[in-house]
Amino acid sequence: MKTILLPTDFSNNSWNAIRYAIEFFKDTECTFYLLHVNRVSDLVAIDRPYIIDQNVIEETFTKPAIVRLKKLISKINTLPINKKHKFFTITDHNLFIESIRQNITELNADFIVMGTKGAEGFKKIIVGSNTADVITKVKCTTLAVPENANYKKPREIAFPTDFSMSHPDETLGVLKDVLKNHNAAIRFLHISKRKEANLNEEQERNKNALENYFKEFEHSFHFLKSDRIEDAVQCFADSRDVDLIVMVAKNQNYFQRIIFRPKVETISYHTDIPFLVIHE
């Protein structure tokens, strides 16, 4: 049984992520929690800070959110029924990230699934967005679904890595479950500015560990030369028809450049392909 947290702001983008999650976990017994957070900044005017009355919060924010969450459940019920899935709702008023952290802990959640709004969804951290903040500040595996992503059973999964780090089995186990549930292939992608990869001893050891861990699944290793990691990822995603990009948050070098740096028109993977970010 998996526990999935679905933060929602009732937008079309959020609905797309919910639908994607339902399909992605189609064959898994899951309890989904739809969470709507009324942020503290929405409750108090910045120029006139004061302690807002609890009854005002209840009438102005909580009750309307409960009504909208019930409507969202009704909308979900119009989709094909899956007896493996259960849905519950939560409304909260808090700082967004604090609410996510608190609910992740209380629910012992396995995944967060939430939408990203195209090029604006993955801004640099200093600018921030809800999804970017969750990915970088909440230690829970997160599936980020771009607004243009239509669900397709993931068959080709890309894992960009520089092989500089080893990963515990518990971390890689999340990816192994995805491969098993979707009968997918994993493609490890190494990108270098040099023509030859020239892995050092530690990198070779980590590469061999990955090969051994995923030996029961279809897998392959790919080495590309490019001055820009994001260009190489785009080229690879196009050539392999990649359905999902997986990254380990601990690998800050690749992680930051692939998710937060693409800002040019030629880079579109961040608007079309979901990201699965695994935390150790």
Buried (B, 14 or more C-beta within 10 A) or exposed (E): EBBBBBBBBBEEBBBBBBBBBBBBBBEBEBBBBBBBBBBBEEBEEEEEEEEBEEEEBEEBBBEEBBEBBEEBBEEBEEEEEBEEBEBEBBBBBBBBBBBBBEBBEEBEBBBBBBBBBBBEBBBEBEEEBBBBBBBBEBEBBBBBBBBBBEBEEBBBBBBBBBBEBEBEEEBBEBBBEBBEBBEBBBBBBBBBEEEEBEBEEEBEEBBEBBEEBBEEBEBEBBBBEBEBBBBBBBBBBEEBEBBBBBBBBEBEEBBBBBBBBBEEEEBBBBBBBBBBBBBE
